[in-house]
């Protein structure tokens, strides 16, 4: 299911503020709020970003709180809020841990979001990794991969055009239950997150897209080749949107320590580096900018859209 324009490398961003893991959050985000988040989304919308994304965690246990923080905005509420202040940018859950909820509940939330946003939802899903979250809501952590497989199948039915969706599975069984409003589109695209062998297989066989998690550049070609082979073996001919998460970026000369992994420099040089992803078979890259404050981040987003993006063909 193709939702991104062909002929160029699309770009999107995981939004700051809405999740504040110490792995990637900048210090200034701790004091940021809804107005800042809305301003960032509007800037991405103006700069031609394909999507803005929001994460999903219900609750963080104390053992992980120092590293992950407990700041994780709800993705449905966040994306609905941002839908109202943007015009064209897609709204991606990256990723919704859908195994924590019954698929009818998930479908009600995300179908309403797609309806209200005029068909801008991309449902990114993943298996999850925090046992305590699953235990707290009575979900099955040990079999979360199996649960996710069936949940995706159930969501294919519940997020399709039928008012009374039907699904008969091992864990979920329903029919004769109507849900309106329906999504604005006939089918909501489902992008599958994760880089484990099981996640890659799931993306290949059940997804409209793949959202890798932490794969370095040198690992991506092998992963993409495996996805291609799995789909060929299964006789799947529909296009699959392949994603990648880039290194941190800074457009121009930073003048401060942005970290050794950060790609920085002139727009043409950054674009040349990012085009290497396209040469591997990647269709969209998720970018994150280093910044010392909101204004610097907004400048980075604008500079990327104006000066780097035109060279991503």
HELIX and SHEET records of a PDB file:
HELIX    1   1 UNK A   27  UNK A   31  5                                   5    
HELIX    2   2 UNK A   34  UNK A   46  1                                  13    
HELIX    3   3 UNK A   62  UNK A   68  1                                   7    
HELIX    4   4 UNK A   75  UNK A   83  1                                   9    
HELIX    5   5 UNK A   98  UNK A  100  5                                   3    
HELIX    6   6 UNK A  103  UNK A  117  1                                  15    
HELIX    7   7 UNK A  131  UNK A  137  1                                   7    
HELIX    8   8 UNK A  144  UNK A  158  1                                  15    
HELIX    9   9 UNK A  197  UNK A  206  1                                  10    
HELIX   10  10 UNK A  217  UNK A  234  1                                  18    
HELIX   11  11 UNK A  267  UNK A  280  1                                  14    
HELIX   12  12 UNK A  294  UNK A  303  1                                  10    
HELIX   13  13 UNK A  304  UNK A  308  3                                   5    
HELIX   14  14 UNK A  309  UNK A  311  5                                   3    
SHEET    1   A 9 UNK A  10  UNK A  14  0                                        
SHEET    2   A 9 UNK A  51  UNK A  54  1                                        
SHEET    3   A 9 UNK A  90  UNK A  96  1                                        
SHEET    4   A 9 UNK A 121  UNK A 125  1                                        
SHEET    5   A 9 UNK A 190  UNK A 193  1                                        
SHEET    6   A 9 UNK A 209  UNK A 211  1                                        
SHEET    7   A 9 UNK A 241  UNK A 245  1                                        
SHEET    8   A 9 UNK A 284  UNK A 287  1                                        
SHEET    9   A 9 UNK A  10  UNK A  14  1                                        
SHEET    1   B 2 UNK A 164  UNK A 168  0                                        
SHEET    2   B 2 UNK A 173  UNK A 178 -1                                        
SHEET    1   C 2 UNK A 249  UNK A 251  0                                        
SHEET    2   C 2 UNK A 263  UNK A 265  1                                        
END                                                                             
